[in-house]
Amino acid sequence: MHKGQEDDFNLHHPTEIAQIRVASQRTMTLLLASVAAVALVVGGIGIMNIMLVSVTERTREIGVRLAVGARQRDIRAQFLVEAVTVALFGGGLGLGLGLVGAYSIAAVTAWPTLIRADTLVVAVGFAGVVGIVFGVYPARQAAHLDPIEALRY
């Protein structure tokens, strides 16, 4: 306290500071999770569009396969594998760029950086799940093509 002046300071108990820190970390985690979720959905929609274009361009090939005895599940599996491959390739590329960026920033700023292996496995797993989820619709479209119509295409 200063004589004749208002207090220009405030006091916080250490537990109050810890609670504020936990709350801000929770907020930051939710924000980053929201951004990641939006990125996954946008990437998934991109994969689905690529696969739908692939189905359209390869209609004749699908018709030939169906006409010579391929089952719908074979066609479905082919397009699902392709969608998962695209998703895993994109996820791996993003993971690599993220690691390079994180270590570059850490080197420039001299910040300690910890990247856990289980986090990397979860990231690759999410990429695979996105490939499966957004590859189901194009795979179904391909598998349900009528062989006669597909061969006329």
Backbone as a chain_set.jsonl record, in Angstrom:
{"seq": "MHKGQEDDFNLHHPTEIAQIRVASQRTMTLLLASVAAVALVVGGIGIMNIMLVSVTERTREIGVRLAVGARQRDIRAQFLVEAVTVALFGGGLGLGLGLVGAYSIAAVTAWPTLIRADTLVVAVGFAGVVGIVFGVYPARQAAHLDPIEALRY", "coords": {"N": [[0.851, -1.165, 0.0], [0.513, 2.193, -0.801], [1.144, 5.332, 0.566], [-1.512, 7.527, 0.563], [-2.277, 6.82, -2.031], [-4.031, 4.759, -4.433], [-4.23, 1.152, -4.275], [-1.961, -0.51, -6.34], [-1.568, -3.098, -7.054], [-2.19, -6.661, -6.996], [-3.14, -9.649, -5.302], [-2.703, -13.129, -5.628], [-3.575, -16.374, -4.789], [-1.529, -19.326, -4.841], [-2.965, -21.697, -5.571], [-5.135, -20.649, -6.931], [-3.885, -19.548, -9.15], [-2.95, -21.899, -10.323], [-5.402, -23.102, -10.993], [-6.379, -21.302, -12.885], [-4.462, -21.66, -14.855], [-4.885, -24.364, -15.59], [-7.484, -24.158, -16.594], [-7.039, -22.487, -18.815], [-5.375, -24.13, -20.327], [-7.153, -26.202, -20.908], [-9.008, -24.846, -22.485], [-7.366, -24.169, -24.653], [-6.723, -26.727, -25.588], [-9.264, -27.649, -26.412], [-9.745, -25.806, -28.465], [-7.668, -26.422, -30.291], [-8.347, -29.092, -30.828], [-10.803, -28.715, -32.087], [-10.038, -27.343, -34.414], [-8.462, -29.346, -35.568], [-10.424, -31.31, -35.988], [-12.069, -30.075, -37.899], [-10.212, -29.863, -39.972], [-9.788, -32.597, -40.497], [-12.338, -33.372, -41.422], [-12.585, -31.759, -43.712], [-10.41, -32.725, -45.191], [-11.287, -35.368, -45.486], [-13.594, -35.023, -47.032], [-12.375, -34.116, -49.335], [-10.96, -36.442, -50.08], [-13.124, -38.134, -50.557], [-14.3, -36.849, -52.759], [-12.236, -37.107, -54.659], [-12.207, -39.875, -54.92], [-14.791, -40.339, -55.897], [-14.601, -39.108, -58.405], [-12.685, -40.788, -59.463], [-14.154, -43.182, -59.584], [-16.048, -42.448, -61.498], [-14.392, -41.974, -63.737], [-13.374, -44.492, -64.136], [-15.422, -46.154, -64.794], [-15.929, -47.899, -66.939], [-13.849, -49.772, -66.648], [-14.597, -50.869, -64.169], [-17.023, -51.985, -64.909], [-16.114, -53.987, -66.697], [-14.688, -55.618, -64.944], [-16.771, -56.451, -63.244], [-18.317, -57.813, -65.134], [-16.721, -59.972, -65.814], [-16.768, -61.486, -63.583], [-16.067, -60.438, -61.073], [-16.892, -59.801, -57.695], [-19.261, -57.726, -55.918], [-18.227, -57.042, -53.421], [-15.501, -57.266, -53.92], [-14.969, -55.113, -55.623], [-15.772, -53.039, -53.94], [-13.894, -53.37, -51.872], [-11.529, -52.815, -53.266], [-11.789, -50.052, -53.864], [-12.024, -49.02, -51.302], [-9.518, -49.662, -50.236], [-7.935, -48.081, -51.879], [-8.847, -45.516, -51.098], [-8.078, -45.48, -48.39], [-5.336, -45.703, -48.723], [-4.724, -43.278, -50.019], [-5.482, -41.544, -47.957], [-3.726, -42.321, -45.871], [-1.275, -41.752, -47.067], [-1.496, -38.961, -47.356], [-1.806, -38.315, -44.633], [0.646, -39.222, -43.625], [2.392, -37.536, -45.008], [1.579, -35.05, -43.988], [2.217, -35.497, -41.305], [4.984, -35.787, -41.446], [5.725, -33.207, -42.395], [4.776, -31.721, -40.234], [6.451, -32.64, -38.158], [8.967, -31.812, -39.092], [8.499, -29.036, -39.093], [7.981, -28.595, -36.334], [10.413, -29.37, -35.103], [12.112, -27.591, -36.386], [11.202, -25.067, -35.516], [11.689, -25.446, -32.819], [14.475, -25.627, -32.849], [15.23, -23.078, -33.742], [14.147, -21.359, -31.799], [15.104, -22.42, -29.476], [13.5, -23.933, -27.796], [12.422, -26.537, -25.694], [11.364, -29.647, -27.06], [8.933, -32.125, -27.14], [7.874, -34.975, -28.598], [5.698, -37.49, -28.619], [5.705, -40.982, -29.31], [3.331, -42.448, -29.253], [1.439, -40.541, -29.845], [1.992, -40.015, -32.51], [1.279, -42.461, -33.632], [-1.466, -42.455, -33.109], [-2.208, -40.304, -34.733], [-1.684, -41.315, -37.321], [-3.473, -43.412, -37.242], [-5.924, -42.008, -37.118], [-5.858, -40.858, -39.66], [-6.15, -43.151, -41.239], [-8.721, -43.97, -40.417], [-10.252, -41.816, -41.334], [-9.905, -42.209, -44.078], [-11.288, -44.623, -44.387], [-13.92, -43.984, -43.5], [-14.705, -41.878, -45.227], [-14.339, -43.123, -47.62], [-16.202, -45.063, -47.97], [-18.688, -44.396, -49.217], [-17.999, -43.716, -52.01], [-16.94, -46.243, -52.668], [-19.159, -47.921, -52.387], [-20.754, -46.831, -54.397], [-19.257, -47.53, -56.64], [-19.329, -50.333, -56.469], [-22.005, -50.87, -56.853], [-22.574, -50.405, -59.476], [-24.182, -51.074, -62.555], [-23.195, -53.709, -64.569], [-23.719, -53.871, -67.356], [-24.591, -51.28, -68.064], [-22.307, -49.925, -67.284], [-20.392, -50.893, -69.074], [-21.357, -49.806, -71.427], [-20.836, -47.172, -71.072]], "CA": [[0.0, 0.0, 0.0], [1.234, 3.459, -0.881], [0.445, 6.368, 1.329], [-2.257, 8.506, -0.211], [-2.551, 6.339, -3.386], [-4.752, 3.5, -4.514], [-3.385, -0.028, -4.444], [-1.682, -0.8, -7.74], [-1.144, -4.492, -7.109], [-3.189, -7.613, -6.544], [-2.569, -10.877, -4.774], [-3.363, -14.364, -6.022], [-3.105, -17.57, -4.095], [-0.983, -20.269, -5.824], [-3.982, -22.613, -6.097], [-5.931, -19.884, -7.902], [-3.062, -19.461, -10.366], [-2.961, -23.236, -10.927], [-6.719, -23.309, -11.587], [-6.434, -20.474, -14.103], [-3.596, -22.297, -15.847], [-5.584, -25.565, -16.06], [-8.612, -23.709, -17.416], [-6.537, -21.977, -20.098], [-4.907, -25.29, -21.089], [-8.347, -26.896, -21.392], [-9.537, -24.038, -23.583], [-6.451, -24.309, -25.784], [-6.888, -28.087, -26.089], [-10.527, -27.683, -27.146], [-9.57, -25.032, -29.688], [-6.852, -27.201, -31.226], [-9.126, -30.262, -31.238], [-11.811, -28.238, -33.04], [-9.345, -27.067, -35.678], [-8.079, -30.643, -36.125], [-11.637, -31.971, -36.468], [-12.461, -29.419, -39.156], [-9.228, -30.263, -40.984], [-10.052, -33.988, -40.867], [-13.561, -33.426, -42.229], [-12.277, -31.173, -45.023], [-9.573, -33.702, -45.887], [-12.134, -36.504, -45.829], [-14.439, -34.641, -48.173], [-11.473, -34.11, -50.492], [-10.717, -37.833, -50.461], [-14.36, -38.655, -51.133], [-14.447, -36.282, -54.108], [-11.242, -37.749, -55.531], [-12.64, -41.244, -55.178], [-15.969, -40.293, -56.777], [-14.095, -38.833, -59.752], [-12.033, -42.023, -59.891], [-15.22, -44.12, -59.957], [-16.625, -41.977, -62.765], [-13.427, -42.167, -64.82], [-13.066, -45.91, -64.31], [-16.688, -46.876, -64.899], [-15.768, -48.983, -67.907], [-13.008, -50.785, -66.002], [-15.423, -51.523, -63.148], [-17.972, -52.824, -65.645], [-15.409, -55.164, -67.208], [-14.407, -56.493, -63.789], [-18.033, -57.06, -62.816], [-18.777, -58.712, -66.185], [-15.914, -61.199, -65.838], [-16.962, -62.271, -62.374], [-15.718, -59.798, -59.804], [-18.047, -59.595, -56.826], [-19.39, -56.344, -55.433], [-17.309, -56.806, -52.303], [-14.157, -57.075, -54.469], [-14.92, -53.727, -56.104], [-15.839, -52.208, -52.74], [-12.598, -53.48, -51.183], [-10.53, -52.115, -54.071], [-11.912, -48.605, -53.702], [-11.716, -48.687, -49.903], [-8.059, -49.71, -50.095], [-7.41, -46.882, -52.53], [-9.166, -44.356, -50.26], [-7.227, -45.541, -47.196], [-3.971, -45.416, -49.175], [-4.638, -41.825, -50.217], [-5.555, -40.901, -46.642], [-2.488, -42.59, -45.137], [-0.206, -40.99, -47.716], [-1.673, -37.567, -46.944], [-1.516, -38.227, -43.206], [2.102, -39.353, -43.456], [3.003, -36.3, -45.494], [1.296, -34.027, -42.98], [2.989, -35.831, -40.108], [6.381, -35.44, -41.73], [5.858, -31.745, -42.419], [4.585, -31.256, -38.863], [7.669, -32.926, -37.396], [10.008, -30.893, -39.563], [8.154, -27.706, -38.585], [8.143, -28.543, -34.875], [11.833, -29.388, -34.759], [12.718, -26.353, -36.885], [10.849, -24.002, -34.574], [12.404, -25.729, -31.569], [15.887, -25.309, -33.037], [15.397, -21.626, -33.858], [13.779, -20.676, -30.56], [15.728, -23.14, -28.358], [12.46, -24.457, -26.912], [12.447, -28.006, -25.636], [10.256, -30.226, -27.8], [8.671, -33.531, -26.856], [6.875, -35.568, -29.479], [5.563, -38.869, -28.165], [5.439, -41.952, -30.379], [1.919, -42.845, -29.26], [0.703, -39.476, -30.527], [2.191, -40.221, -33.942], [0.477, -43.627, -34.005], [-2.86, -42.008, -33.112], [-2.395, -39.461, -35.926], [-1.766, -42.198, -38.486], [-4.74, -44.129, -37.085], [-7.01, -41.119, -37.528], [-5.813, -40.743, -41.119], [-6.753, -44.368, -41.774], [-10.163, -43.94, -40.149], [-10.832, -40.843, -42.271], [-9.95, -42.876, -45.377], [-12.366, -45.62, -44.384], [-15.231, -43.333, -43.367], [-15.047, -41.106, -46.423], [-14.202, -43.962, -48.802], [-17.308, -46.02, -48.042], [-19.698, -43.988, -50.201], [-17.538, -43.982, -53.381], [-16.78, -47.683, -52.872], [-20.506, -48.453, -52.61], [-21.185, -46.381, -55.728], [-18.55, -48.35, -57.632], [-19.77, -51.726, -56.381], [-23.404, -50.999, -57.261], [-22.749, -50.092, -60.891], [-24.702, -52.153, -63.382], [-22.124, -54.021, -65.526], [-24.146, -53.566, -68.721], [-24.539, -49.819, -68.209], [-20.916, -49.495, -67.135], [-19.699, -51.196, -70.308], [-21.833, -48.871, -72.456], [-20.418, -45.81, -70.709]], "C": [[0.899, 1.23, 0.0], [0.432, 4.503, -0.119], [-0.214, 7.354, 0.379], [-2.58, 8.065, -1.63], [-3.351, 5.042, -3.318], [-3.764, 2.353, -4.655], [-3.189, -0.296, -5.929], [-1.136, -2.228, -7.895], [-2.325, -5.369, -6.696], [-2.496, -8.897, -6.122], [-3.398, -12.066, -5.248], [-2.735, -15.51, -5.25], [-2.585, -18.551, -5.139], [-2.008, -21.267, -6.378], [-4.876, -21.923, -7.125], [-5.185, -19.768, -9.222], [-3.063, -20.809, -11.088], [-4.299, -23.511, -11.604], [-6.876, -22.51, -12.879], [-5.613, -21.119, -15.212], [-4.275, -23.544, -16.435], [-6.747, -25.182, -16.974], [-8.136, -23.213, -18.78], [-5.992, -23.127, -20.95], [-6.082, -26.067, -21.672], [-8.94, -26.154, -22.585], [-8.673, -24.198, -24.833], [-6.579, -25.702, -26.409], [-8.175, -28.21, -26.901], [-10.429, -26.938, -28.473], [-8.781, -25.829, -30.72], [-7.589, -28.446, -31.711], [-10.196, -29.87, -32.262], [-11.194, -27.975, -34.406], [-8.956, -28.383, -36.354], [-9.295, -31.375, -36.689], [-12.099, -31.378, -37.793], [-11.508, -29.822, -40.277], [-9.461, -31.703, -41.437], [-11.291, -34.112, -41.741], [-13.298, -32.868, -43.627], [-11.414, -32.129, -45.838], [-10.376, -34.913, -46.331], [-13.032, -36.214, -47.007], [-13.604, -34.593, -49.453], [-11.199, -35.518, -50.998], [-11.963, -38.411, -51.123], [-14.562, -38.123, -52.553], [-13.473, -36.914, -55.087], [-11.69, -39.157, -55.899], [-13.876, -41.286, -56.063], [-15.568, -39.995, -58.22], [-13.427, -40.083, -60.311], [-13.061, -43.061, -60.327], [-15.805, -43.726, -61.305], [-15.676, -42.239, -63.933], [-13.175, -43.635, -65.12], [-14.326, -46.768, -64.406], [-16.555, -48.077, -65.827], [-14.932, -50.124, -67.316], [-13.8, -51.57, -64.951], [-16.427, -52.448, -63.814], [-17.327, -54.088, -66.17], [-15.137, -56.143, -66.062], [-15.671, -57.193, -63.319], [-18.509, -58.1, -63.837], [-17.992, -60.02, -66.203], [-15.925, -61.938, -64.503], [-16.528, -61.645, -61.057], [-16.985, -59.571, -58.99], [-18.081, -58.134, -56.373], [-18.424, -56.07, -54.3], [-15.866, -56.63, -52.771], [-13.967, -55.624, -54.935], [-14.899, -52.775, -54.909], [-14.492, -52.209, -52.014], [-11.511, -52.721, -51.951], [-10.591, -50.604, -53.825], [-11.677, -48.168, -52.255], [-10.213, -48.68, -49.664], [-7.434, -48.474, -50.732], [-7.655, -45.637, -51.675], [-8.278, -44.328, -49.015], [-5.776, -45.232, -47.571], [-3.771, -43.92, -49.378], [-4.614, -41.103, -48.872], [-4.263, -41.109, -45.852], [-1.306, -41.842, -45.752], [-0.289, -39.518, -47.307], [-1.368, -37.364, -45.472], [-0.028, -38.317, -42.929], [2.842, -38.109, -43.906], [2.799, -35.167, -44.496], [2.085, -34.243, -41.709], [4.449, -35.452, -40.292], [6.607, -33.938, -41.731], [5.694, -31.147, -41.027], [5.816, -31.477, -38.006], [8.805, -31.997, -37.793], [9.755, -29.488, -39.034], [8.389, -27.586, -37.093], [9.614, -28.504, -34.486], [12.561, -28.145, -35.266], [12.445, -25.196, -35.939], [11.591, -24.195, -33.266], [13.879, -25.36, -31.689], [16.124, -23.802, -33.078], [15.159, -20.926, -32.526], [14.417, -21.278, -29.315], [14.694, -23.587, -27.326], [12.62, -25.969, -26.851], [11.196, -28.567, -26.317], [10.139, -31.702, -27.459], [7.555, -34.005, -27.772], [6.839, -37.051, -29.133], [5.172, -39.781, -29.323], [3.967, -42.35, -30.418], [1.04, -41.798, -29.933], [0.813, -39.627, -32.042], [1.353, -41.405, -34.435], [-1.005, -43.252, -34.069], [-3.145, -41.161, -34.35], [-2.529, -40.312, -37.178], [-3.072, -42.999, -38.437], [-5.928, -43.288, -37.51], [-7.029, -40.94, -39.039], [-6.452, -41.967, -41.767], [-8.255, -44.395, -41.59], [-10.867, -42.966, -41.095], [-10.936, -41.464, -43.66], [-11.08, -43.875, -45.465], [-13.728, -44.94, -44.409], [-15.638, -42.622, -44.654], [-14.851, -41.896, -47.717], [-15.354, -44.92, -48.993], [-18.302, -45.641, -49.146], [-19.199, -44.195, -51.644], [-17.374, -45.476, -53.664], [-18.135, -48.349, -53.124], [-21.014, -48.075, -54.002], [-20.539, -47.261, -56.805], [-19.087, -49.769, -57.652], [-21.191, -51.918, -56.901], [-23.642, -50.603, -58.723], [-23.303, -51.321, -61.612], [-23.653, -52.463, -64.457], [-22.487, -53.666, -66.97], [-24.035, -52.069, -68.988], [-23.106, -49.318, -68.16], [-20.125, -49.767, -68.417], [-20.128, -50.297, -71.458], [-21.253, -47.486, -72.275], [-19.313, -45.33, -71.597]], "O": [[1.905, 1.29, 0.706], [-0.797, 4.534, -0.169], [0.434, 7.936, -0.491], [-3.118, 8.868, -2.392], [-3.353, 4.333, -2.312], [-2.627, 2.537, -5.089], [-4.156, -0.306, -6.692], [-0.329, -2.499, -8.784], [-3.312, -4.897, -6.132], [-1.379, -9.18, -6.555], [-4.628, -12.017, -5.267], [-1.517, -15.588, -5.09], [-3.144, -18.614, -6.235], [-1.921, -21.643, -7.546], [-5.323, -22.553, -8.083], [-5.785, -19.879, -10.291], [-3.163, -20.861, -12.314], [-4.327, -24.097, -12.686], [-7.448, -23.002, -13.852], [-6.024, -21.124, -16.373], [-4.241, -23.751, -17.648], [-6.963, -25.814, -18.008], [-8.773, -23.496, -19.795], [-6.132, -23.102, -22.173], [-6.012, -26.537, -22.807], [-9.328, -26.771, -23.577], [-9.192, -24.345, -25.94], [-6.545, -25.835, -27.632], [-8.17, -28.817, -27.972], [-10.967, -27.388, -29.484], [-9.172, -25.904, -31.884], [-7.471, -28.817, -32.879], [-10.458, -30.621, -33.201], [-11.763, -28.344, -35.434], [-9.102, -28.525, -37.568], [-9.208, -31.993, -37.75], [-12.478, -32.112, -38.705], [-11.94, -30.092, -41.397], [-9.346, -32.004, -42.625], [-11.293, -34.879, -42.704], [-13.743, -33.447, -44.618], [-11.651, -32.324, -47.03], [-10.171, -35.428, -47.43], [-13.213, -37.059, -47.884], [-14.071, -34.983, -50.523], [-11.206, -35.761, -52.204], [-11.865, -39.1, -52.139], [-14.953, -38.874, -53.447], [-13.842, -37.222, -56.221], [-11.568, -39.577, -57.05], [-14.0, -42.18, -56.901], [-16.132, -40.567, -59.153], [-13.583, -40.402, -61.49], [-12.862, -43.746, -61.33], [-16.031, -44.582, -62.159], [-16.108, -42.676, -64.999], [-12.803, -43.985, -66.24], [-14.292, -47.967, -64.129], [-17.035, -49.164, -65.505], [-15.273, -51.297, -67.469], [-13.681, -52.792, -64.861], [-16.659, -53.563, -63.346], [-17.928, -55.16, -66.1], [-15.336, -57.349, -66.205], [-15.651, -58.389, -63.027], [-19.041, -59.144, -63.459], [-18.535, -61.063, -66.567], [-15.182, -62.901, -64.313], [-16.625, -62.294, -60.015], [-18.024, -59.195, -59.534], [-17.083, -57.415, -56.435], [-17.857, -54.98, -54.22], [-15.084, -55.938, -52.12], [-12.938, -55.001, -54.672], [-14.113, -51.828, -54.868], [-14.013, -51.157, -51.59], [-10.669, -52.06, -51.343], [-9.564, -49.962, -53.606], [-11.186, -47.065, -52.013], [-9.691, -47.803, -48.976], [-6.504, -47.89, -50.177], [-6.767, -44.794, -51.541], [-7.781, -43.269, -48.631], [-5.068, -44.57, -46.812], [-2.759, -43.362, -48.954], [-3.832, -40.175, -48.667], [-3.761, -40.172, -45.231], [-0.434, -41.356, -45.031], [0.72, -38.905, -46.956], [-0.749, -36.37, -45.092], [0.503, -37.58, -42.098], [3.802, -37.679, -43.265], [3.728, -34.416, -44.196], [2.568, -33.288, -41.1], [5.07, -34.869, -39.403], [7.569, -33.45, -41.137], [6.379, -30.188, -40.672], [6.19, -30.61, -37.217], [9.515, -31.463, -36.941], [10.682, -28.819, -38.579], [8.936, -26.585, -36.63], [10.018, -27.704, -33.643], [13.523, -27.695, -34.643], [13.351, -24.434, -35.601], [12.069, -23.231, -32.668], [14.469, -24.84, -30.742], [17.101, -23.307, -32.517], [15.891, -20.003, -32.167], [14.294, -20.724, -28.223], [14.976, -23.617, -26.128], [12.924, -26.604, -27.861], [10.103, -28.022, -26.164], [11.126, -32.438, -27.487], [6.435, -33.498, -27.724], [7.817, -37.773, -29.326], [4.404, -39.393, -30.203], [3.412, -42.566, -31.496], [0.013, -42.132, -30.523], [-0.154, -39.396, -32.769], [0.785, -41.355, -35.525], [-1.717, -43.682, -34.977], [-4.212, -41.286, -34.951], [-3.398, -40.055, -38.011], [-3.7, -43.234, -39.47], [-6.836, -43.779, -38.181], [-8.102, -40.876, -39.639], [-7.208, -41.839, -42.73], [-8.989, -44.795, -42.494], [-11.952, -43.259, -41.598], [-11.939, -41.274, -44.349], [-11.755, -43.972, -46.49], [-14.584, -45.272, -45.228], [-16.774, -42.748, -45.113], [-15.163, -41.395, -48.797], [-15.484, -45.531, -50.053], [-18.708, -46.501, -49.927], [-19.916, -44.801, -52.439], [-17.639, -45.927, -54.778], [-18.247, -49.235, -53.972], [-21.623, -48.89, -54.696], [-21.197, -47.679, -57.758], [-19.282, -50.349, -58.72], [-21.546, -53.011, -57.344], [-24.789, -50.481, -59.154], [-22.934, -52.456, -61.31], [-23.256, -51.559, -65.192], [-21.629, -53.204, -67.722], [-23.466, -51.642, -69.992], [-22.729, -48.406, -68.896], [-19.279, -48.961, -68.804], [-19.342, -50.049, -72.373], [-21.186, -46.71, -73.228], [-18.836, -44.206, -71.437]]}, "num_chains": 1, "name": "protein.A"}
